[in-house]
Amino acid sequence: MLEQLDLQNILVLDIETVPQYSTFDQVPPALQKLWAAKTQYQRKDETPDEFYERAGIWAEFGKIICISVGVFTKEQPVGLRIKSYAGHDEKQLLAAFSAMLKKQPQNLVLCAHNGKEFDFPYLCRRMLINGVPLPSQLEISGKKPWEINHLDTMELWKFGDYKNYTSLSLLTEIFGIPTPKDDIDGSMVGHVYWQENALERICTYCQKDVIATAQLIRRFRGEELIADENMTIV
């Protein structure tokens, strides 16, 4: 099935998210109470304040600061073109991303690692909150399962095993995919954004995940990895 997909009709994406506020003290009182209620079973012994650094995981309490996308090129050997939509104004970057998708075919396949559980619903929720109309590629309401063109590399690896969670880092390691993540990891994104104001570092990290996911698709198809010289960041 995967071998039959047209690589040029796949858009690989990854998003980076952070808490909406730099500290819990800045969260409006009503949202503080709702945050405490939302996370009461996840926090264990941590207070709502201590746990707030993880707020970026929840679309109701976080925001998107970077969306990186990659498309496979037509020429041989196959290459990858990567672009990022990033900024402090979430509505603006979501609108730009949505506008790009609206110019693409409606049957464009969106691909992400754990995308069905995280990236795709997070994008939809934040678009609705920001008043950005959903592009057809993200709209799943009323569609039959086979009409939803969403590809999830983590789901592909499950092979029907619903108990299995496998990180992108683990898959790239066992498939021999180079991932030079020598700067930050996912747990550091909120700190790098709010304390260091280093959005460019986060964009680079996000782009590396797009590259890793695209390379994983190549491995799943039994194909050679894309060489570094055939990758372009635009």
Backbone bond lengths (Angstrom), bond angles and torsions (degrees), N, CA, C in turn:
res aa  C-N    CA-C-N  psi(-1)  N-CA   C-N-CA  omega(-1)  CA-C   N-CA-C  phi
1 M - - - 1.468 - - 1.532 110.97 -
2 L 1.358 116.01 -49.05 1.455 119.91 -177.88 1.526 110.95 -64.82
3 E 1.331 116.19 -34.60 1.459 119.88 179.89 1.521 112.18 -66.33
4 Q 1.336 117.39 -22.39 1.451 121.32 -178.22 1.527 112.52 -83.89
5 L 1.310 117.21 -12.94 1.462 120.29 -179.76 1.531 110.53 -70.86
6 D 1.311 115.06 140.96 1.457 121.27 175.18 1.527 107.83 -80.48
7 L 1.328 116.77 114.83 1.462 120.01 -177.74 1.518 112.15 -56.43
8 Q 1.335 116.17 -35.16 1.461 120.14 -177.49 1.532 112.78 -71.09
9 N 1.340 116.40 -8.24 1.463 120.26 177.97 1.527 111.59 -103.24
10 I 1.335 116.09 14.78 1.466 121.63 179.83 1.527 109.57 -111.51
11 L 1.319 116.39 130.57 1.462 122.23 173.07 1.525 107.70 -111.45
12 V 1.315 116.48 111.97 1.464 121.67 178.76 1.527 108.36 -86.50
13 L 1.318 117.41 134.10 1.467 119.30 -178.28 1.518 112.34 -140.32
14 D 1.316 114.03 160.78 1.452 121.83 173.97 1.527 107.39 -150.96
15 I 1.312 117.06 146.13 1.464 120.53 178.85 1.525 109.53 -122.03
16 E 1.330 115.28 152.05 1.462 121.71 172.56 1.519 108.07 -119.63
17 T 1.314 115.69 133.70 1.459 121.42 -175.04 1.521 110.57 -128.01
18 V 1.326 115.48 153.98 1.469 121.68 179.53 1.528 108.51 -140.52
19 P 1.340 118.47 165.09 1.464 119.95 172.54 1.526 110.12 -60.12
20 Q 1.325 117.12 148.76 1.461 121.02 -178.67 1.520 112.43 -66.12
21 Y 1.325 117.12 -26.30 1.459 121.11 -178.94 1.525 109.07 -123.38
22 S 1.327 115.61 152.33 1.463 119.81 -176.49 1.527 112.26 -69.37
23 T 1.336 117.39 -31.67 1.461 121.54 177.83 1.522 109.58 -139.17
24 F 1.307 115.70 159.81 1.464 120.87 -178.92 1.525 111.26 -65.09
25 D 1.319 117.47 -30.21 1.468 121.62 -179.98 1.528 112.35 -61.17
26 Q 1.319 116.25 -26.32 1.461 120.79 -178.28 1.526 112.94 -84.97
27 V 1.313 117.16 -11.14 1.463 121.09 179.46 1.526 109.40 -70.63
28 P 1.331 118.81 132.23 1.472 120.62 177.75 1.529 110.80 -54.33
29 P 1.342 118.27 143.07 1.469 122.15 -176.19 1.530 114.01 -51.38
30 A 1.322 117.79 -42.21 1.467 120.03 -179.11 1.529 110.56 -62.06
31 L 1.329 116.05 -41.05 1.466 119.83 179.41 1.528 111.44 -71.88
32 Q 1.327 117.27 -30.02 1.465 119.83 175.99 1.528 110.47 -60.00
33 K 1.334 115.75 -45.28 1.469 119.97 179.47 1.526 110.95 -65.08
34 L 1.324 115.96 -40.93 1.461 119.66 -179.99 1.528 111.28 -68.33
35 W 1.329 116.76 -34.03 1.452 121.03 176.10 1.537 110.43 -64.92
36 A 1.302 116.17 -43.84 1.460 120.54 178.79 1.525 110.85 -60.76
37 A 1.333 116.15 -41.55 1.468 120.22 179.99 1.524 111.26 -70.09
38 K 1.329 116.90 -40.10 1.462 121.80 -177.49 1.524 111.78 -64.39
39 T 1.325 116.55 -34.22 1.470 120.25 -171.84 1.525 113.34 -108.69
40 Q 1.307 118.21 13.76 1.460 120.28 -173.33 1.527 112.78 -60.47
41 Y 1.321 117.85 -30.72 1.467 120.15 -178.63 1.526 112.52 -90.41
42 Q 1.324 117.45 -16.86 1.461 120.92 179.22 1.531 112.62 -90.73
43 R 1.327 116.90 -25.26 1.456 120.88 -170.80 1.516 114.17 -74.86
44 K 1.312 118.31 -24.73 1.463 122.86 -175.52 1.533 109.64 54.68
45 D 1.335 118.62 -112.38 1.466 120.94 -177.39 1.518 113.04 -93.73
46 E 1.326 118.29 -0.70 1.458 121.55 -178.23 1.530 110.57 -82.03
47 T 1.320 116.27 146.82 1.458 121.59 175.18 1.528 108.92 -79.64
48 P 1.341 118.79 162.02 1.464 120.35 176.24 1.525 112.41 -55.68
49 D 1.330 116.52 -35.88 1.466 121.50 178.61 1.526 110.60 -64.10
50 E 1.324 116.99 -48.46 1.462 121.71 -178.73 1.525 112.17 -64.53
51 F 1.318 115.88 -32.82 1.470 121.49 -175.61 1.529 112.28 -83.47
52 Y 1.323 117.13 -10.51 1.462 120.76 -171.41 1.523 113.16 -64.57
53 E 1.311 118.71 -23.35 1.462 120.07 179.06 1.529 112.36 -60.76
54 R 1.327 116.94 -16.95 1.466 121.53 178.50 1.524 112.84 -96.04
55 A 1.303 117.76 7.95 1.468 121.38 -174.03 1.528 113.06 -62.75
56 G 1.312 116.87 -21.81 1.460 119.47 -179.86 1.514 113.78 -63.12
57 I 1.314 117.67 -17.71 1.465 121.30 -179.75 1.526 111.26 -70.21
58 W 1.334 117.20 -29.82 1.460 121.99 -177.56 1.527 110.39 -98.37
59 A 1.319 116.49 126.29 1.472 120.99 -177.47 1.524 112.24 -63.70
60 E 1.337 117.55 -25.53 1.463 120.47 179.70 1.531 112.10 -72.50
61 F 1.331 116.69 -23.08 1.464 120.71 -174.61 1.529 112.76 -122.07
62 G 1.320 117.27 -2.72 1.452 121.02 -179.50 1.514 111.54 -116.23
63 K 1.316 115.61 -176.30 1.458 121.15 175.64 1.525 109.23 -150.04
64 I 1.324 115.68 157.31 1.458 121.99 179.45 1.528 108.84 -91.15
65 I 1.321 116.19 131.67 1.465 120.14 178.22 1.533 111.98 -115.34
66 C 1.332 116.90 -13.51 1.463 119.60 179.40 1.526 110.19 -154.39
67 I 1.315 115.82 134.44 1.466 123.13 170.59 1.522 105.94 -125.60
68 S 1.309 116.92 116.40 1.463 120.94 176.27 1.527 108.58 -107.20
69 V 1.327 115.75 138.50 1.462 120.86 -179.04 1.523 109.27 -129.68
70 G 1.314 115.10 152.81 1.461 120.84 177.81 1.510 110.75 -138.44
71 V 1.321 116.67 139.76 1.468 121.74 176.55 1.521 108.78 -126.23
72 F 1.319 115.57 143.15 1.455 121.48 177.82 1.529 109.18 -79.46
73 T 1.303 116.05 139.25 1.461 120.36 -179.71 1.533 110.96 -87.22
74 K 1.330 115.61 159.85 1.464 120.93 -176.10 1.520 113.33 -81.62
75 E 1.330 115.22 -29.96 1.461 117.08 -174.08 1.518 111.52 -67.36
76 Q 1.326 115.58 163.49 1.456 122.06 176.23 1.524 109.80 -108.58
77 P 1.308 120.30 134.81 1.459 124.63 -3.88 1.532 112.12 -69.00
78 V 1.322 115.06 156.08 1.462 120.84 -177.60 1.528 110.21 -61.42
79 G 1.321 115.98 136.76 1.456 121.62 176.87 1.514 111.10 -118.76
80 L 1.325 116.08 -174.47 1.464 121.92 -179.96 1.519 108.88 -139.76
81 R 1.330 115.96 130.51 1.464 121.99 176.07 1.527 108.14 -110.46
82 I 1.327 115.75 127.89 1.459 121.30 -174.18 1.521 110.05 -119.48
83 K 1.319 115.33 138.20 1.464 121.54 178.08 1.524 108.47 -139.57
84 S 1.326 116.01 146.52 1.461 120.46 179.27 1.519 111.44 -121.81
85 Y 1.325 114.68 142.32 1.462 122.92 171.54 1.523 105.28 -111.71
86 A 1.319 116.71 111.74 1.463 119.75 -174.49 1.520 110.28 -142.32
87 G 1.325 114.79 155.72 1.453 119.02 178.38 1.516 111.34 162.34
88 H 1.319 115.15 172.62 1.461 120.93 179.30 1.532 111.29 -85.06
89 D 1.323 117.20 -21.21 1.465 122.27 178.27 1.529 108.43 -91.17
90 E 1.324 115.75 98.24 1.464 120.42 -175.04 1.521 112.11 -61.81
91 K 1.321 117.46 -42.45 1.460 120.14 -178.65 1.521 110.93 -60.62
92 Q 1.312 116.74 -40.59 1.460 121.17 -179.12 1.529 111.54 -64.27
93 L 1.325 117.56 -44.95 1.469 119.47 -178.71 1.525 111.23 -70.91
94 L 1.339 117.37 -34.33 1.465 120.25 176.68 1.534 110.74 -66.96
95 A 1.320 116.33 -39.37 1.467 120.66 178.80 1.522 110.43 -64.76
96 A 1.333 117.02 -40.47 1.459 120.84 179.32 1.527 110.70 -66.10
97 F 1.316 116.33 -41.70 1.473 121.20 177.99 1.522 110.45 -64.57
98 S 1.334 117.02 -43.64 1.458 121.69 179.22 1.523 111.24 -63.30
99 A 1.331 116.48 -41.22 1.461 120.94 179.48 1.529 110.70 -62.71
100 M 1.321 116.47 -38.35 1.464 120.48 177.40 1.525 110.94 -63.41
101 L 1.338 116.44 -44.28 1.464 119.93 -179.05 1.527 111.46 -64.77
102 K 1.317 116.77 -35.80 1.465 120.21 -178.47 1.527 112.07 -66.21
103 K 1.327 116.94 -19.11 1.464 121.11 177.44 1.530 111.95 -86.57
104 Q 1.331 115.74 -8.79 1.462 121.25 -177.39 1.531 110.60 -95.08
105 P 1.335 117.59 162.68 1.469 120.69 176.91 1.531 111.14 -58.31
106 Q 1.319 116.68 145.02 1.458 120.24 -179.40 1.523 111.81 -65.19
107 N 1.332 116.72 -24.17 1.466 119.76 -179.50 1.526 112.18 -91.41
108 L 1.338 117.18 13.73 1.458 121.53 176.43 1.529 109.49 -57.32
109 V 1.320 117.07 133.38 1.462 122.10 -179.51 1.524 109.14 -90.88
110 L 1.333 116.94 122.55 1.460 122.01 175.95 1.517 108.70 -93.97
111 C 1.325 116.34 130.27 1.464 120.65 -176.16 1.516 110.51 -127.54
112 A 1.331 116.52 135.44 1.471 121.83 175.73 1.519 107.86 -155.17
113 H 1.320 116.09 157.52 1.463 120.11 175.66 1.526 108.62 -84.80
114 N 1.320 116.23 121.49 1.474 123.00 -172.16 1.524 110.67 62.68
115 G 1.330 116.07 26.20 1.460 121.25 -177.16 1.514 113.96 -63.34
116 K 1.328 117.24 -36.34 1.467 119.55 -176.99 1.529 112.18 -70.33
117 E 1.321 116.80 -25.54 1.460 120.76 179.34 1.521 112.45 -94.36
118 F 1.339 116.74 -24.11 1.456 118.14 -173.80 1.525 113.71 -128.23
119 D 1.333 118.33 -70.67 1.465 121.51 -169.78 1.526 113.12 -58.00
120 F 1.331 118.05 -51.24 1.460 120.77 -174.75 1.528 112.31 -65.69
121 P 1.348 119.25 -51.35 1.471 117.75 178.50 1.529 113.11 -65.69
122 Y 1.324 117.58 -33.61 1.461 120.91 179.08 1.524 110.00 -63.61
123 L 1.340 116.53 -45.25 1.460 120.81 177.53 1.522 111.06 -59.17
124 C 1.317 116.75 -45.56 1.468 120.66 -178.62 1.530 111.10 -62.77
125 R 1.312 116.88 -44.87 1.462 120.74 -177.59 1.520 111.52 -64.75
126 R 1.342 116.07 -44.02 1.458 118.84 -179.30 1.529 111.56 -69.24
127 M 1.330 117.61 -32.64 1.463 120.25 175.88 1.525 110.34 -64.27
128 L 1.323 116.80 -44.37 1.462 120.24 179.32 1.529 110.43 -63.26
129 I 1.327 117.16 -43.69 1.466 120.81 -179.75 1.517 111.31 -62.17
130 N 1.344 116.06 -36.14 1.461 121.08 -178.62 1.524 113.66 -89.74
131 G 1.324 116.91 1.77 1.460 119.91 178.72 1.515 113.94 72.12
132 V 1.334 116.94 27.53 1.463 121.63 177.70 1.527 108.31 -98.57
133 P 1.331 118.98 120.72 1.465 120.89 -179.49 1.529 111.87 -59.12
134 L 1.319 115.60 139.81 1.459 119.63 -179.98 1.528 110.33 -72.53
135 P 1.330 118.47 129.71 1.461 119.86 172.34 1.518 109.31 -69.29
136 S 1.323 116.93 156.20 1.467 121.23 -174.32 1.525 112.53 -59.01
137 Q 1.339 117.62 -30.32 1.466 120.09 -177.57 1.528 112.55 -69.29
138 L 1.332 117.41 -20.78 1.459 120.81 178.38 1.523 112.48 -100.58
139 E 1.312 117.66 -14.99 1.466 122.13 -178.31 1.529 109.61 -77.04
140 I 1.339 116.96 118.13 1.456 119.99 -179.33 1.527 112.28 -114.65
141 S 1.336 117.41 -9.80 1.456 120.66 -178.82 1.532 110.86 -61.51
142 G 1.327 116.09 128.40 1.457 121.20 177.80 1.519 114.71 82.72
143 K 1.319 117.10 -4.86 1.468 119.92 -179.94 1.517 111.00 -90.49
144 K 1.311 115.39 147.73 1.463 120.65 172.88 1.528 108.31 -76.95
145 P 1.339 117.58 154.28 1.470 120.14 -176.36 1.526 113.77 -51.73
146 W 1.324 117.05 -39.29 1.459 120.03 -177.66 1.534 112.99 -78.19
147 E 1.335 115.76 -5.45 1.461 119.77 176.86 1.530 112.31 -94.18
148 I 1.323 116.48 -6.13 1.464 121.17 -179.10 1.522 108.56 -92.74
149 N 1.314 116.88 112.13 1.465 121.59 -175.96 1.531 111.35 -90.36
150 H 1.324 114.54 63.70 1.464 120.67 177.67 1.524 108.37 -117.24
151 L 1.312 115.76 128.48 1.459 122.36 -178.59 1.520 107.92 -115.85
152 D 1.321 116.01 131.05 1.462 121.19 -177.10 1.526 108.22 -125.26
153 T 1.325 117.21 113.51 1.467 119.49 -176.84 1.527 111.99 -66.40
154 M 1.328 118.41 -27.59 1.456 119.60 175.70 1.513 110.77 -70.09
155 E 1.322 117.04 -39.90 1.458 121.24 177.44 1.526 110.77 -64.85
156 L 1.327 116.85 -40.31 1.462 120.26 177.74 1.523 110.85 -59.09
157 W 1.320 116.71 -38.63 1.461 120.75 -178.81 1.529 112.09 -72.71
158 K 1.314 118.04 -23.42 1.469 120.90 -179.72 1.521 112.73 -65.01
159 F 1.330 117.12 -35.08 1.476 121.40 -176.44 1.528 110.91 53.18
160 G 1.341 116.27 39.92 1.459 120.63 177.70 1.514 114.56 90.03
161 D 1.336 118.44 -3.42 1.461 121.95 179.92 1.531 108.95 -85.00
162 Y 1.316 117.09 100.30 1.463 121.34 -174.83 1.523 113.29 -74.97
163 K 1.339 116.98 -10.59 1.461 119.64 179.89 1.518 111.56 -87.74
164 N 1.315 116.52 -7.16 1.460 120.52 -169.44 1.513 112.58 -92.91
165 Y 1.335 116.61 125.41 1.463 121.99 168.77 1.517 107.24 -120.24
166 T 1.307 116.65 124.70 1.461 121.24 -179.73 1.515 108.86 -129.10
167 S 1.313 116.84 123.99 1.456 121.09 -177.96 1.521 111.16 -71.77
168 L 1.318 115.16 157.78 1.459 120.60 175.78 1.521 110.07 -63.65
169 S 1.313 117.25 -36.99 1.463 121.21 179.74 1.525 111.45 -61.21
170 L 1.327 117.32 -41.20 1.460 120.53 179.59 1.521 110.94 -67.01
171 L 1.314 116.85 -43.16 1.468 119.85 -179.30 1.526 111.95 -65.54
172 T 1.320 116.58 -40.99 1.467 118.05 178.67 1.524 110.88 -65.20
173 E 1.323 116.81 -33.04 1.463 120.13 179.14 1.520 111.15 -67.84
174 I 1.329 117.88 -47.45 1.464 119.44 -175.38 1.526 112.13 -75.57
175 F 1.328 117.37 -20.77 1.462 120.56 176.85 1.530 112.58 -95.21
176 G 1.325 116.64 3.49 1.454 120.01 176.71 1.511 114.35 68.03
177 I 1.340 115.93 36.35 1.467 120.92 179.63 1.524 109.40 -97.19
178 P 1.323 117.77 119.15 1.470 119.47 -179.02 1.525 111.41 -64.39
179 T 1.315 117.13 131.16 1.464 122.14 176.69 1.523 108.55 -137.05
180 P 1.298 117.63 87.16 1.468 121.06 -176.21 1.517 113.21 -75.10
181 K 1.352 116.29 63.89 1.471 120.16 179.23 1.523 108.30 -83.98
182 D 1.309 115.38 78.37 1.448 120.28 -174.50 1.528 112.17 -103.16
183 D 1.326 117.12 14.13 1.454 119.96 -175.38 1.525 111.63 -117.93
184 I 1.340 117.39 -70.28 1.462 120.66 -177.81 1.528 109.25 -133.50
185 D 1.337 115.94 167.62 1.458 121.10 171.44 1.525 108.57 -126.39
186 G 1.328 116.41 176.82 1.458 121.13 -173.77 1.512 114.47 -57.60
187 S 1.325 117.07 -34.48 1.464 120.15 -177.68 1.529 112.77 -70.24
188 M 1.344 116.55 -14.38 1.460 120.63 -176.22 1.524 113.42 -98.57
189 V 1.342 117.63 -6.51 1.460 120.92 -171.55 1.532 112.02 -59.81
190 G 1.319 117.03 -45.54 1.461 119.86 -179.29 1.518 112.10 -60.32
191 H 1.326 116.96 -44.12 1.471 120.69 179.32 1.520 110.96 -65.36
192 V 1.333 117.07 -44.49 1.465 121.11 -179.06 1.527 110.40 -62.09
193 Y 1.331 116.69 -35.03 1.463 120.50 -179.37 1.525 111.73 -76.24
194 W 1.338 116.69 -53.11 1.465 119.91 -171.71 1.528 113.08 -81.86
195 Q 1.322 117.78 -34.18 1.457 119.93 -176.04 1.525 113.02 -95.56
196 E 1.328 116.82 -33.77 1.464 120.19 -176.22 1.524 113.18 -105.47
197 N 1.342 116.46 -13.05 1.464 121.21 -179.18 1.533 111.37 51.87
198 A 1.343 115.10 44.76 1.465 120.66 -175.02 1.534 109.74 -111.94
199 L 1.319 115.92 69.37 1.459 121.00 -177.21 1.529 111.79 -64.46
200 E 1.324 117.29 -34.19 1.463 120.44 -178.71 1.532 111.13 -62.83
201 R 1.327 116.63 -38.97 1.467 119.91 177.50 1.523 110.74 -62.28
202 I 1.320 116.03 -38.65 1.463 120.50 -179.89 1.525 110.08 -68.00
203 C 1.333 116.83 -39.67 1.467 120.59 177.62 1.522 110.80 -60.66
204 T 1.321 116.59 -43.50 1.466 120.71 178.87 1.517 110.55 -61.18
205 Y 1.321 116.31 -43.18 1.466 121.31 177.70 1.530 110.90 -61.14
206 C 1.327 116.23 -43.63 1.463 121.68 -179.70 1.525 110.64 -63.98
207 Q 1.322 117.01 -42.15 1.462 121.16 179.72 1.527 111.50 -63.51
208 K 1.318 116.73 -34.77 1.461 120.02 178.36 1.526 111.24 -64.94
209 D 1.335 117.15 -35.33 1.463 120.05 177.11 1.528 111.05 -68.05
210 V 1.327 117.07 -36.98 1.467 120.59 176.20 1.526 109.71 -62.65
211 I 1.323 116.35 -45.79 1.470 120.43 178.76 1.523 110.38 -60.69
212 A 1.332 116.80 -45.37 1.466 120.67 -179.32 1.525 111.41 -61.85
213 T 1.333 117.36 -40.65 1.468 120.70 179.76 1.522 110.95 -67.79
214 A 1.330 117.11 -40.95 1.465 120.96 177.76 1.527 110.50 -63.26
215 Q 1.309 116.60 -41.24 1.466 119.99 178.64 1.534 110.60 -66.37
216 L 1.317 116.81 -34.94 1.465 120.89 178.60 1.531 110.36 -64.44
217 I 1.328 116.42 -39.82 1.468 119.84 175.61 1.522 110.22 -58.78
218 R 1.327 116.31 -43.41 1.466 120.41 178.19 1.533 110.41 -59.62
219 R 1.296 117.68 -44.15 1.464 121.29 178.86 1.530 111.25 -64.10
220 F 1.334 116.98 -42.22 1.459 120.84 179.01 1.523 111.01 -61.73
221 R 1.320 116.84 -29.95 1.467 122.15 178.94 1.524 112.39 -87.28
222 G 1.326 116.90 0.18 1.454 120.55 -179.16 1.514 113.31 73.45
223 E 1.349 116.85 27.99 1.455 121.48 -175.62 1.528 111.13 -110.14
224 E 1.321 115.61 162.72 1.451 121.72 178.77 1.530 110.44 -68.82
225 L 1.314 115.10 151.88 1.457 120.04 176.52 1.526 110.37 -68.75
226 I 1.319 115.62 152.56 1.457 121.04 176.10 1.524 108.71 -76.05
227 A 1.313 116.49 129.44 1.464 120.93 -179.71 1.524 110.71 -70.29
228 D 1.321 116.34 149.89 1.468 121.28 -178.72 1.518 111.89 -56.50
229 E 1.340 116.67 -37.62 1.463 119.27 -177.09 1.520 112.87 -70.53
230 N 1.339 117.28 -10.62 1.466 121.40 178.47 1.525 111.91 -101.82
231 M 1.324 116.28 15.05 1.463 121.47 176.58 1.522 108.81 -110.06
232 T 1.341 115.62 136.10 1.462 120.87 -178.44 1.522 109.55 -132.40
233 I 1.329 115.77 132.03 1.462 121.16 174.14 1.516 108.18 -101.81
234 V 1.336 117.14 122.65 1.466 121.74 -175.40 1.516 110.04 -113.85
